[in-house]
Amino acid sequence: MHFATAGIDAPLWLPPLAGFVLAYFCSMVGISGAFLLLPFQMSVLGYVSPSVSATNLVFNLVAIPGGVWRYAKEGRLDWPLARLIALGTLPGLLAGWWLRLHWLVDPKTFKLFVGLVLGGLAIRLWRSRTIVSTRPTTTKPESFPARGVLLLSLVIGMIGGAYGIGGGALMSPVLVALFGLSLHAIAGATLFGTFLTSLLGVAAYQFLPAPAGLPTQPDWALGLMFGFGGLAGMYLGARTQKHVPLRLLETGLALLLAGLAVTYVTQFFR
């Protein structure tokens, strides 16, 4: 199938399958999977124009509601934390949108940026393993420093806006590593915040003015196909999350992120 906006060809079954697999495993730690979907689009599909960030956010819009609904239905969504995350990440995302279109247009430079973000995320996930292993598992809301979470959300929103993720991929491990919160307790809140910021991000890439000749609108067909697969994966991941030990999952994610980070950073220097 040809995707005109992205300028690529891909088998019809590949986008939904990729979305399902990534969303299923990542939703268990409060992450939509978009942080891995973007490297997949760049490296496997060859989609590297600025509109790839917008397409990544479309995936979030379709995939995340299934997980959020499941967490809310089970009473495992910390609404005060979710509102605070959204309040900080929304303005930060607009700053990230501007950076993507003015400073990170060149694919080579953007891959370096992606590599650095993935590397930092890998370090955070690896460090959080120690914290998680020493804390009792809980699915109940926990106390958190509101001012610290708000400031953190602003910075993460800016990075997420440029990358093309809502911010949950960065927010979850940082909340665990810095504030000692439980992944089981925060997963629903970070997914909800990611959904709201993704909604604003798609609108920004679609409607706000961009430099002349620069493609910024999402490839809706590709994003929706990723998203429909992700919707099923997100729901099933949220449903099974409370029964899955997170240490092994976090270790695998951290190693995968580290490998991707090294690949992109070395490509920049070559």
PyRosetta script that sets phi, psi and omega in degrees:
from pyrosetta import init, pose_from_sequence

init()
pose = pose_from_sequence("MHFATAGIDAPLWLPPLAGFVLAYFCSMVGISGAFLLLPFQMSVLGYVSPSVSATNLVFNLVAIPGGVWRYAKEGRLDWPLARLIALGTLPGLLAGWWLRLHWLVDPKTFKLFVGLVLGGLAIRLWRSRTIVSTRPTTTKPESFPARGVLLLSLVIGMIGGAYGIGGGALMSPVLVALFGLSLHAIAGATLFGTFLTSLLGVAAYQFLPAPAGLPTQPDWALGLMFGFGGLAGMYLGARTQKHVPLRLLETGLALLLAGLAVTYVTQFFR")
pose.set_psi(1, 139.6)
pose.set_omega(1, 179.5)
pose.set_phi(2, -98.0)
pose.set_psi(2, 132.5)
pose.set_omega(2, 176.3)
pose.set_phi(3, -109.5)
pose.set_psi(3, 108.6)
pose.set_omega(3, -168.2)
pose.set_phi(4, -66.2)
pose.set_psi(4, -46.4)
pose.set_omega(4, -177.2)
pose.set_phi(5, -64.5)
pose.set_psi(5, -42.5)
pose.set_omega(5, 179.2)
pose.set_phi(6, -74.3)
pose.set_psi(6, -25.4)
pose.set_omega(6, -177.9)
pose.set_phi(7, 71.0)
pose.set_psi(7, 35.3)
pose.set_omega(7, -177.1)
pose.set_phi(8, -133.5)
pose.set_psi(8, 164.2)
pose.set_omega(8, 172.3)
pose.set_phi(9, -119.0)
pose.set_psi(9, 139.3)
pose.set_omega(9, 179.8)
pose.set_phi(10, -151.7)
pose.set_psi(10, 149.9)
pose.set_omega(10, 175.9)
pose.set_phi(11, -61.0)
pose.set_psi(11, 145.9)
pose.set_omega(11, -175.5)
pose.set_phi(12, -61.2)
pose.set_psi(12, -31.2)
pose.set_omega(12, -175.8)
pose.set_phi(13, -83.5)
pose.set_psi(13, -17.2)
pose.set_omega(13, -171.1)
pose.set_phi(14, -69.4)
pose.set_psi(14, -48.3)
pose.set_omega(14, -179.1)
pose.set_phi(15, -59.5)
pose.set_psi(15, -46.8)
pose.set_omega(15, 178.5)
pose.set_phi(16, -63.0)
pose.set_psi(16, -37.5)
pose.set_omega(16, -179.8)
pose.set_phi(17, -66.2)
pose.set_psi(17, -44.4)
pose.set_omega(17, 178.8)
pose.set_phi(18, -61.9)
pose.set_psi(18, -43.2)
pose.set_omega(18, 179.0)
pose.set_phi(19, -62.1)
pose.set_psi(19, -40.5)
pose.set_omega(19, -179.2)
pose.set_phi(20, -64.7)
pose.set_psi(20, -49.7)
pose.set_omega(20, -176.2)
pose.set_phi(21, -62.2)
pose.set_psi(21, -47.7)
pose.set_omega(21, -177.9)
pose.set_phi(22, -64.8)
pose.set_psi(22, -44.1)
pose.set_omega(22, -178.0)
pose.set_phi(23, -66.9)
pose.set_psi(23, -37.6)
pose.set_omega(23, -177.4)
pose.set_phi(24, -60.6)
pose.set_psi(24, -50.7)
pose.set_omega(24, -176.3)
pose.set_phi(25, -76.4)
pose.set_psi(25, -38.6)
pose.set_omega(25, -174.7)
pose.set_phi(26, -74.5)
pose.set_psi(26, -30.7)
pose.set_omega(26, -179.0)
pose.set_phi(27, -62.9)
pose.set_psi(27, -23.2)
pose.set_omega(27, -179.1)
pose.set_phi(28, -67.4)
pose.set_psi(28, -21.9)
pose.set_omega(28, 178.4)
pose.set_phi(29, -112.7)
pose.set_psi(29, 22.1)
pose.set_omega(29, 175.9)
pose.set_phi(30, 77.0)
pose.set_psi(30, 26.4)
pose.set_omega(30, -177.1)
pose.set_phi(31, -124.6)
pose.set_psi(31, 138.6)
pose.set_omega(31, -176.4)
pose.set_phi(32, -75.6)
pose.set_psi(32, -27.1)
pose.set_omega(32, -175.2)
pose.set_phi(33, 105.9)
pose.set_psi(33, -6.0)
pose.set_omega(33, -177.8)
pose.set_phi(34, -65.2)
pose.set_psi(34, -28.1)
pose.set_omega(34, -178.8)
pose.set_phi(35, -67.2)
pose.set_psi(35, -24.9)
pose.set_omega(35, 174.5)
pose.set_phi(36, -95.5)
pose.set_psi(36, -24.2)
pose.set_omega(36, 178.7)
pose.set_phi(37, -66.4)
pose.set_psi(37, -35.9)
pose.set_omega(37, -179.7)
pose.set_phi(38, -64.7)
pose.set_psi(38, -47.6)
pose.set_omega(38, 173.1)
pose.set_phi(39, -58.9)
pose.set_psi(39, -34.8)
pose.set_omega(39, 177.1)
pose.set_phi(40, -61.6)
pose.set_psi(40, -44.8)
pose.set_omega(40, 179.6)
pose.set_phi(41, -65.2)
pose.set_psi(41, -39.7)
pose.set_omega(41, -177.4)
pose.set_phi(42, -74.0)
pose.set_psi(42, -45.7)
pose.set_omega(42, -171.6)
pose.set_phi(43, -87.8)
pose.set_psi(43, -36.2)
pose.set_omega(43, -176.8)
pose.set_phi(44, -91.2)
pose.set_psi(44, -44.3)
pose.set_omega(44, -177.0)
pose.set_phi(45, -93.5)
pose.set_psi(45, -16.3)
pose.set_omega(45, -179.5)
pose.set_phi(46, 74.9)
pose.set_psi(46, 27.8)
pose.set_omega(46, -178.2)
pose.set_phi(47, -98.4)
pose.set_psi(47, 103.7)
pose.set_omega(47, -171.7)
pose.set_phi(48, -126.0)
pose.set_psi(48, 0.1)
pose.set_omega(48, 179.7)
pose.set_phi(49, -71.1)
pose.set_psi(49, 163.1)
pose.set_omega(49, -179.0)
pose.set_phi(50, -55.1)
pose.set_psi(50, -25.5)
pose.set_omega(50, -179.1)
pose.set_phi(51, -68.0)
pose.set_psi(51, -12.1)
pose.set_omega(51, 177.3)
pose.set_phi(52, -63.7)
pose.set_psi(52, -33.0)
pose.set_omega(52, 177.5)
pose.set_phi(53, -64.1)
pose.set_psi(53, -41.9)
pose.set_omega(53, 178.9)
pose.set_phi(54, -66.4)
pose.set_psi(54, -40.6)
pose.set_omega(54, 178.9)
pose.set_phi(55, -62.7)
pose.set_psi(55, -37.0)
pose.set_omega(55, 177.3)
pose.set_phi(56, -60.9)
pose.set_psi(56, -38.8)
pose.set_omega(56, -179.8)
pose.set_phi(57, -70.5)
pose.set_psi(57, -31.6)
pose.set_omega(57, 175.6)
pose.set_phi(58, -60.9)
pose.set_psi(58, -39.9)
pose.set_omega(58, 175.6)
pose.set_phi(59, -54.1)
pose.set_psi(59, -44.4)
pose.set_omega(59, 179.5)
pose.set_phi(60, -60.9)
pose.set_psi(60, -41.3)
pose.set_omega(60, -176.9)
pose.set_phi(61, -61.4)
pose.set_psi(61, -35.8)
pose.set_omega(61, -177.7)
pose.set_phi(62, -87.5)
pose.set_psi(62, -38.7)
pose.set_omega(62, -171.4)
pose.set_phi(63, -80.0)
pose.set_psi(63, -38.7)
pose.set_omega(63, -169.3)
pose.set_phi(64, -68.1)
pose.set_psi(64, -39.2)
pose.set_omega(64, -176.1)
pose.set_phi(65, -52.4)
pose.set_psi(65, -34.3)
pose.set_omega(65, 178.8)
pose.set_phi(66, -60.9)
pose.set_psi(66, -43.8)
pose.set_omega(66, 178.9)
pose.set_phi(67, -70.2)
pose.set_psi(67, -43.1)
pose.set_omega(67, 179.4)
pose.set_phi(68, -61.0)
pose.set_psi(68, -43.8)
pose.set_omega(68, -179.7)
pose.set_phi(69, -61.4)
pose.set_psi(69, -40.2)
pose.set_omega(69, -178.7)
pose.set_phi(70, -68.1)
pose.set_psi(70, -43.7)
pose.set_omega(70, 178.3)
pose.set_phi(71, -62.4)
pose.set_psi(71, -42.7)
pose.set_omega(71, -179.4)
pose.set_phi(72, -66.0)
pose.set_psi(72, -40.4)
pose.set_omega(72, -179.7)
pose.set_phi(73, -60.9)
pose.set_psi(73, -35.8)
pose.set_omega(73, -179.5)
pose.set_phi(74, -88.5)
pose.set_psi(74, 5.1)
pose.set_omega(74, 180.0)
pose.set_phi(75, 70.0)
pose.set_psi(75, 27.5)
pose.set_omega(75, -176.6)
pose.set_phi(76, -114.5)
pose.set_psi(76, 30.9)
pose.set_omega(76, 176.8)
pose.set_phi(77, -116.5)
pose.set_psi(77, 115.3)
pose.set_omega(77, -179.0)
pose.set_phi(78, -80.3)
pose.set_psi(78, 94.3)
pose.set_omega(78, -174.3)
pose.set_phi(79, -63.8)
pose.set_psi(79, -42.7)
pose.set_omega(79, 177.3)
pose.set_phi(80, -58.7)
pose.set_psi(80, -41.3)
pose.set_omega(80, 178.0)
pose.set_phi(81, -67.0)
pose.set_psi(81, -40.6)
pose.set_omega(81, 179.9)
pose.set_phi(82, -61.5)
pose.set_psi(82, -43.4)
pose.set_omega(82, 179.7)
pose.set_phi(83, -65.2)
pose.set_psi(83, -39.2)
pose.set_omega(83, -179.5)
pose.set_phi(84, -67.2)
pose.set_psi(84, -41.6)
pose.set_omega(84, 177.1)
pose.set_phi(85, -60.4)
pose.set_psi(85, -45.5)
pose.set_omega(85, -179.5)
pose.set_phi(86, -64.1)
pose.set_psi(86, -40.2)
pose.set_omega(86, -178.7)
pose.set_phi(87, -61.5)
pose.set_psi(87, -35.0)
pose.set_omega(87, -179.8)
pose.set_phi(88, -84.6)
pose.set_psi(88, -39.7)
pose.set_omega(88, -173.4)
pose.set_phi(89, -76.6)
pose.set_psi(89, -26.9)
pose.set_omega(89, -176.8)
pose.set_phi(90, -60.6)
pose.set_psi(90, -51.9)
pose.set_omega(90, 177.1)
pose.set_phi(91, -68.5)
pose.set_psi(91, -32.6)
pose.set_omega(91, 178.2)
pose.set_phi(92, -63.9)
pose.set_psi(92, -34.4)
pose.set_omega(92, -178.5)
pose.set_phi(93, -63.7)
pose.set_psi(93, -37.9)
pose.set_omega(93, 179.0)
pose.set_phi(94, -63.7)
pose.set_psi(94, -37.9)
pose.set_omega(94, 175.9)
pose.set_phi(95, -65.0)
pose.set_psi(95, -39.0)
pose.set_omega(95, 177.9)
pose.set_phi(96, -65.6)
pose.set_psi(96, -37.7)
pose.set_omega(96, 176.2)
pose.set_phi(97, -58.3)
pose.set_psi(97, -44.6)
pose.set_omega(97, -179.4)
pose.set_phi(98, -64.0)
pose.set_psi(98, -42.2)
pose.set_omega(98, 179.1)
pose.set_phi(99, -61.4)
pose.set_psi(99, -41.0)
pose.set_omega(99, -178.1)
pose.set_phi(100, -62.5)
pose.set_psi(100, -38.1)
pose.set_omega(100, -174.5)
pose.set_phi(101, -87.7)
pose.set_psi(101, -13.3)
pose.set_omega(101, -176.2)
pose.set_phi(102, -119.6)
pose.set_psi(102, -32.1)
pose.set_omega(102, -177.2)
pose.set_phi(103, -112.0)
pose.set_psi(103, -22.1)
pose.set_omega(103, -172.8)
pose.set_phi(104, -121.7)
pose.set_psi(104, 36.6)
pose.set_omega(104, -178.4)
pose.set_phi(105, -74.7)
pose.set_psi(105, -42.9)
pose.set_omega(105, -177.6)
pose.set_phi(106, -64.2)
pose.set_psi(106, 127.6)
pose.set_omega(106, -178.5)
pose.set_phi(107, -55.5)
pose.set_psi(107, -37.2)
pose.set_omega(107, -178.8)
pose.set_phi(108, -64.8)
pose.set_psi(108, -45.0)
pose.set_omega(108, 178.4)
pose.set_phi(109, -65.9)
pose.set_psi(109, -40.3)
pose.set_omega(109, -179.2)
pose.set_phi(110, -65.4)
pose.set_psi(110, -37.8)
pose.set_omega(110, 177.5)
pose.set_phi(111, -63.9)
pose.set_psi(111, -36.9)
pose.set_omega(111, 175.2)
pose.set_phi(112, -61.9)
pose.set_psi(112, -44.3)
pose.set_omega(112, 177.6)
pose.set_phi(113, -59.1)
pose.set_psi(113, -47.0)
pose.set_omega(113, 179.4)
pose.set_phi(114, -61.0)
pose.set_psi(114, -42.3)
pose.set_omega(114, 179.5)
pose.set_phi(115, -61.3)
pose.set_psi(115, -41.7)
pose.set_omega(115, 179.3)
pose.set_phi(116, -67.2)
pose.set_psi(116, -40.2)
pose.set_omega(116, 177.7)
pose.set_phi(117, -63.8)
pose.set_psi(117, -46.1)
pose.set_omega(117, 179.7)
pose.set_phi(118, -63.9)
pose.set_psi(118, -38.1)
pose.set_omega(118, 178.0)
pose.set_phi(119, -63.3)
pose.set_psi(119, -44.7)
pose.set_omega(119, 177.4)
pose.set_phi(120, -63.0)
pose.set_psi(120, -38.9)
pose.set_omega(120, 178.6)
pose.set_phi(121, -66.1)
pose.set_psi(121, -39.3)
pose.set_omega(121, 178.2)
pose.set_phi(122, -61.5)
pose.set_psi(122, -42.5)
pose.set_omega(122, 179.0)
pose.set_phi(123, -62.9)
pose.set_psi(123, -44.2)
pose.set_omega(123, -179.5)
pose.set_phi(124, -63.8)
pose.set_psi(124, -43.9)
pose.set_omega(124, 179.2)
pose.set_phi(125, -62.8)
pose.set_psi(125, -41.6)
pose.set_omega(125, -179.5)
pose.set_phi(126, -64.3)
pose.set_psi(126, -42.5)
pose.set_omega(126, 179.6)
pose.set_phi(127, -68.0)
pose.set_psi(127, -34.3)
pose.set_omega(127, -177.9)
pose.set_phi(128, -67.9)
pose.set_psi(128, -21.5)
pose.set_omega(128, 178.8)
pose.set_phi(129, -57.4)
pose.set_psi(129, -39.9)
pose.set_omega(129, -179.9)
pose.set_phi(130, -66.3)
pose.set_psi(130, -41.3)
pose.set_omega(130, -179.9)
pose.set_phi(131, -66.4)
pose.set_psi(131, -44.8)
pose.set_omega(131, -179.1)
pose.set_phi(132, -61.3)
pose.set_psi(132, -40.3)
pose.set_omega(132, -175.4)
pose.set_phi(133, -70.0)
pose.set_psi(133, -19.4)
pose.set_omega(133, -178.2)
pose.set_phi(134, -101.1)
pose.set_psi(134, -0.1)
pose.set_omega(134, -179.3)
pose.set_phi(135, -110.0)
pose.set_psi(135, 144.5)
pose.set_omega(135, 174.9)
pose.set_phi(136, -68.6)
pose.set_psi(136, 143.8)
pose.set_omega(136, 178.9)
pose.set_phi(137, -70.6)
pose.set_psi(137, 132.0)
pose.set_omega(137, 178.2)
pose.set_phi(138, -143.5)
pose.set_psi(138, 146.7)
pose.set_omega(138, 174.8)
pose.set_phi(139, -112.2)
pose.set_psi(139, 6.1)
pose.set_omega(139, -178.2)
pose.set_phi(140, -89.6)
pose.set_psi(140, 151.5)
pose.set_omega(140, 177.4)
pose.set_phi(141, -57.9)
pose.set_psi(141, 143.5)
pose.set_omega(141, -178.9)
pose.set_phi(142, -120.3)
pose.set_psi(142, 158.8)
pose.set_omega(142, 178.1)
pose.set_phi(143, -74.1)
pose.set_psi(143, 149.9)
pose.set_omega(143, -178.5)
pose.set_phi(144, -152.4)
pose.set_psi(144, 152.9)
pose.set_omega(144, 177.5)
pose.set_phi(145, -75.7)
pose.set_psi(145, 109.5)
pose.set_omega(145, -173.2)
pose.set_phi(146, -60.7)
pose.set_psi(146, -43.8)
pose.set_omega(146, -177.9)
pose.set_phi(147, -65.3)
pose.set_psi(147, -40.1)
pose.set_omega(147, 179.7)
pose.set_phi(148, -65.8)
pose.set_psi(148, -41.3)
pose.set_omega(148, 178.7)
pose.set_phi(149, -66.1)
pose.set_psi(149, -38.6)
pose.set_omega(149, -179.6)
pose.set_phi(150, -64.5)
pose.set_psi(150, -46.1)
pose.set_omega(150, 179.7)
pose.set_phi(151, -64.7)
pose.set_psi(151, -42.9)
pose.set_omega(151, 178.1)
pose.set_phi(152, -60.9)
pose.set_psi(152, -40.7)
pose.set_omega(152, -179.6)
pose.set_phi(153, -64.1)
pose.set_psi(153, -36.2)
pose.set_omega(153, 179.4)
pose.set_phi(154, -62.9)
pose.set_psi(154, -46.0)
pose.set_omega(154, 179.9)
pose.set_phi(155, -66.2)
pose.set_psi(155, -44.3)
pose.set_omega(155, -178.6)
pose.set_phi(156, -67.0)
pose.set_psi(156, -34.6)
pose.set_omega(156, 176.5)
pose.set_phi(157, -61.3)
pose.set_psi(157, -38.5)
pose.set_omega(157, 179.1)
pose.set_phi(158, -65.8)
pose.set_psi(158, -44.5)
pose.set_omega(158, 178.3)
pose.set_phi(159, -65.6)
pose.set_psi(159, -42.9)
pose.set_omega(159, -179.1)
pose.set_phi(160, -65.4)
pose.set_psi(160, -35.1)
pose.set_omega(160, 178.8)
pose.set_phi(161, -65.4)
pose.set_psi(161, -37.0)
pose.set_omega(161, 178.7)
pose.set_phi(162, -75.7)
pose.set_psi(162, -38.5)
pose.set_omega(162, -177.1)
pose.set_phi(163, -72.7)
pose.set_psi(163, -41.2)
pose.set_omega(163, -174.5)
pose.set_phi(164, 104.6)
pose.set_psi(164, 28.2)
pose.set_omega(164, 174.3)
pose.set_phi(165, -125.0)
pose.set_psi(165, 155.7)
pose.set_omega(165, -178.7)
pose.set_phi(166, -72.5)
pose.set_psi(166, -17.6)
pose.set_omega(166, 179.7)
pose.set_phi(167, 116.6)
pose.set_psi(167, -14.2)
pose.set_omega(167, -177.8)
pose.set_phi(168, -62.6)
pose.set_psi(168, -32.8)
pose.set_omega(168, -179.5)
pose.set_phi(169, -62.6)
pose.set_psi(169, -29.6)
pose.set_omega(169, 177.0)
pose.set_phi(170, -91.4)
pose.set_psi(170, -35.5)
pose.set_omega(170, -174.3)
pose.set_phi(171, -66.0)
pose.set_psi(171, -45.5)
pose.set_omega(171, -175.6)
pose.set_phi(172, -57.8)
pose.set_psi(172, -56.5)
pose.set_omega(172, -178.5)
pose.set_phi(173, -65.1)
pose.set_psi(173, -30.8)
pose.set_omega(173, 179.7)
pose.set_phi(174, -71.8)
pose.set_psi(174, -39.6)
pose.set_omega(174, 176.8)
pose.set_phi(175, -61.4)
pose.set_psi(175, -36.5)
pose.set_omega(175, 178.3)
pose.set_phi(176, -71.0)
pose.set_psi(176, -47.6)
pose.set_omega(176, -173.5)
pose.set_phi(177, -72.0)
pose.set_psi(177, -39.9)
pose.set_omega(177, -175.6)
pose.set_phi(178, -87.8)
pose.set_psi(178, -39.6)
pose.set_omega(178, -172.7)
pose.set_phi(179, -111.2)
pose.set_psi(179, -1.4)
pose.set_omega(179, 175.1)
pose.set_phi(180, 68.1)
pose.set_psi(180, 26.1)
pose.set_omega(180, 179.4)
pose.set_phi(181, -80.3)
pose.set_psi(181, 159.2)
pose.set_omega(181, -178.8)
pose.set_phi(182, -86.9)
pose.set_psi(182, 133.3)
pose.set_omega(182, 177.9)
pose.set_phi(183, -60.7)
pose.set_psi(183, -35.5)
pose.set_omega(183, 179.4)
pose.set_phi(184, -63.4)
pose.set_psi(184, -31.3)
pose.set_omega(184, -176.0)
pose.set_phi(185, -85.5)
pose.set_psi(185, -29.3)
pose.set_omega(185, -172.7)
pose.set_phi(186, -99.4)
pose.set_psi(186, -10.3)
pose.set_omega(186, -172.8)
pose.set_phi(187, -56.3)
pose.set_psi(187, -45.5)
pose.set_omega(187, -179.1)
pose.set_phi(188, -64.2)
pose.set_psi(188, -40.7)
pose.set_omega(188, -178.9)
pose.set_phi(189, -65.9)
pose.set_psi(189, -41.8)
pose.set_omega(189, -179.1)
pose.set_phi(190, -69.2)
pose.set_psi(190, -34.5)
pose.set_omega(190, 176.4)
pose.set_phi(191, -66.7)
pose.set_psi(191, -40.2)
pose.set_omega(191, 179.1)
pose.set_phi(192, -64.6)
pose.set_psi(192, -44.8)
pose.set_omega(192, 177.3)
pose.set_phi(193, -61.9)
pose.set_psi(193, -38.9)
pose.set_omega(193, 178.1)
pose.set_phi(194, -62.7)
pose.set_psi(194, -38.7)
pose.set_omega(194, 179.6)
pose.set_phi(195, -63.3)
pose.set_psi(195, -46.4)
pose.set_omega(195, -178.2)
pose.set_phi(196, -64.3)
pose.set_psi(196, -43.3)
pose.set_omega(196, -179.6)
pose.set_phi(197, -69.1)
pose.set_psi(197, -32.2)
pose.set_omega(197, 176.6)
pose.set_phi(198, -65.7)
pose.set_psi(198, -37.0)
pose.set_omega(198, 178.4)
pose.set_phi(199, -61.3)
pose.set_psi(199, -46.2)
pose.set_omega(199, 177.6)
pose.set_phi(200, -66.3)
pose.set_psi(200, -38.9)
pose.set_omega(200, -178.8)
pose.set_phi(201, -62.8)
pose.set_psi(201, -43.9)
pose.set_omega(201, 178.5)
pose.set_phi(202, -61.9)
pose.set_psi(202, -42.3)
pose.set_omega(202, 179.1)
pose.set_phi(203, -62.6)
pose.set_psi(203, -40.0)
pose.set_omega(203, -179.9)
pose.set_phi(204, -64.9)
pose.set_psi(204, -47.7)
pose.set_omega(204, -179.9)
pose.set_phi(205, -66.7)
pose.set_psi(205, -30.9)
pose.set_omega(205, -177.2)
pose.set_phi(206, -79.5)
pose.set_psi(206, -40.8)
pose.set_omega(206, -167.3)
pose.set_phi(207, -114.8)
pose.set_psi(207, -26.9)
pose.set_omega(207, -177.4)
pose.set_phi(208, -74.5)
pose.set_psi(208, 148.4)
pose.set_omega(208, -177.6)
pose.set_phi(209, -66.0)
pose.set_psi(209, 142.3)
pose.set_omega(209, -179.5)
pose.set_phi(210, -125.7)
pose.set_psi(210, 163.6)
pose.set_omega(210, 175.5)
pose.set_phi(211, -53.6)
pose.set_psi(211, 143.8)
pose.set_omega(211, -175.8)
pose.set_phi(212, -56.7)
pose.set_psi(212, 133.5)
pose.set_omega(212, 176.6)
pose.set_phi(213, 80.1)
pose.set_psi(213, 4.0)
pose.set_omega(213, -177.9)
pose.set_phi(214, -98.3)
pose.set_psi(214, 118.0)
pose.set_omega(214, -179.9)
pose.set_phi(215, -75.1)
pose.set_psi(215, 119.6)
pose.set_omega(215, -177.9)
pose.set_phi(216, -123.6)
pose.set_psi(216, -20.6)
pose.set_omega(216, -178.4)
pose.set_phi(217, -67.3)
pose.set_psi(217, 144.7)
pose.set_omega(217, 179.3)
pose.set_phi(218, -68.4)
pose.set_psi(218, 154.6)
pose.set_omega(218, 168.3)
pose.set_phi(219, -84.4)
pose.set_psi(219, 97.4)
pose.set_omega(219, -171.8)
pose.set_phi(220, -62.9)
pose.set_psi(220, -38.6)
pose.set_omega(220, -179.5)
pose.set_phi(221, -62.4)
pose.set_psi(221, -46.3)
pose.set_omega(221, -179.8)
pose.set_phi(222, -67.6)
pose.set_psi(222, -45.3)
pose.set_omega(222, -179.6)
pose.set_phi(223, -61.6)
pose.set_psi(223, -40.4)
pose.set_omega(223, 179.5)
pose.set_phi(224, -67.8)
pose.set_psi(224, -37.3)
pose.set_omega(224, 178.6)
pose.set_phi(225, -66.2)
pose.set_psi(225, -42.9)
pose.set_omega(225, 172.5)
pose.set_phi(226, -57.8)
pose.set_psi(226, -44.7)
pose.set_omega(226, -173.9)
pose.set_phi(227, -66.4)
pose.set_psi(227, -39.7)
pose.set_omega(227, -179.4)
pose.set_phi(228, -64.5)
pose.set_psi(228, -39.3)
pose.set_omega(228, 173.7)
pose.set_phi(229, -65.7)
pose.set_psi(229, -40.2)
pose.set_omega(229, 178.9)
pose.set_phi(230, -66.1)
pose.set_psi(230, -32.2)
pose.set_omega(230, 179.4)
pose.set_phi(231, -60.2)
pose.set_psi(231, -45.8)
pose.set_omega(231, 178.2)
pose.set_phi(232, -67.0)
pose.set_psi(232, -43.2)
pose.set_omega(232, 179.8)
pose.set_phi(233, -64.7)
pose.set_psi(233, -38.5)
pose.set_omega(233, -179.5)
pose.set_phi(234, -65.4)
pose.set_psi(234, -43.6)
pose.set_omega(234, -179.8)
pose.set_phi(235, -63.0)
pose.set_psi(235, -47.6)
pose.set_omega(235, -178.6)
pose.set_phi(236, -67.0)
pose.set_psi(236, -37.2)
pose.set_omega(236, 178.3)
pose.set_phi(237, -64.8)
pose.set_psi(237, -42.8)
pose.set_omega(237, 178.1)
pose.set_phi(238, -65.3)
pose.set_psi(238, -34.6)
pose.set_omega(238, -179.1)
pose.set_phi(239, -68.7)
pose.set_psi(239, -35.9)
pose.set_omega(239, -175.4)
pose.set_phi(240, -97.1)
pose.set_psi(240, -6.6)
pose.set_omega(240, -172.3)
pose.set_phi(241, -55.7)
pose.set_psi(241, -42.5)
pose.set_omega(241, -174.2)
pose.set_phi(242, -68.9)
pose.set_psi(242, -12.1)
pose.set_omega(242, -179.7)
pose.set_phi(243, -101.1)
pose.set_psi(243, -0.7)
pose.set_omega(243, -172.8)
pose.set_phi(244, -110.0)
pose.set_psi(244, 126.4)
pose.set_omega(244, 173.0)
pose.set_phi(245, -65.2)
pose.set_psi(245, 131.7)
pose.set_omega(245, -172.4)
pose.set_phi(246, -88.4)
pose.set_psi(246, -14.7)
pose.set_omega(246, -174.1)
pose.set_phi(247, -62.3)
pose.set_psi(247, -47.4)
pose.set_omega(247, -179.8)
pose.set_phi(248, -65.0)
pose.set_psi(248, -41.6)
pose.set_omega(248, 179.3)
pose.set_phi(249, -62.0)
pose.set_psi(249, -44.4)
pose.set_omega(249, 179.3)
pose.set_phi(250, -64.0)
pose.set_psi(250, -39.7)
pose.set_omega(250, 179.1)
pose.set_phi(251, -61.6)
pose.set_psi(251, -46.1)
pose.set_omega(251, 178.9)
pose.set_phi(252, -62.5)
pose.set_psi(252, -42.3)
pose.set_omega(252, 177.9)
pose.set_phi(253, -62.5)
pose.set_psi(253, -43.3)
pose.set_omega(253, -178.8)
pose.set_phi(254, -62.5)
pose.set_psi(254, -42.4)
pose.set_omega(254, 179.4)
pose.set_phi(255, -66.8)
pose.set_psi(255, -39.6)
pose.set_omega(255, 177.8)
pose.set_phi(256, -63.7)
pose.set_psi(256, -44.5)
pose.set_omega(256, 179.5)
pose.set_phi(257, -62.5)
pose.set_psi(257, -42.0)
pose.set_omega(257, 179.9)
pose.set_phi(258, -62.0)
pose.set_psi(258, -41.6)
pose.set_omega(258, 178.7)
pose.set_phi(259, -63.5)
pose.set_psi(259, -43.4)
pose.set_omega(259, 177.3)
pose.set_phi(260, -64.1)
pose.set_psi(260, -40.4)
pose.set_omega(260, -179.2)
pose.set_phi(261, -61.7)
pose.set_psi(261, -46.7)
pose.set_omega(261, 179.6)
pose.set_phi(262, -61.4)
pose.set_psi(262, -40.5)
pose.set_omega(262, -179.7)
pose.set_phi(263, -60.6)
pose.set_psi(263, -48.8)
pose.set_omega(263, -176.5)
pose.set_phi(264, -70.9)
pose.set_psi(264, -39.0)
pose.set_omega(264, -179.7)
pose.set_phi(265, -67.0)
pose.set_psi(265, -42.6)
pose.set_omega(265, 179.3)
pose.set_phi(266, -68.2)
pose.set_psi(266, -32.0)
pose.set_omega(266, 176.0)
pose.set_phi(267, -62.9)
pose.set_psi(267, -35.8)
pose.set_omega(267, 179.6)
pose.set_phi(268, -62.7)
pose.set_psi(268, -43.2)
pose.set_omega(268, -176.5)
pose.set_phi(269, -78.6)
pose.set_psi(269, -21.6)
pose.set_omega(269, 176.1)
pose.set_phi(270, -81.0)
pose.dump_pdb("model.pdb")
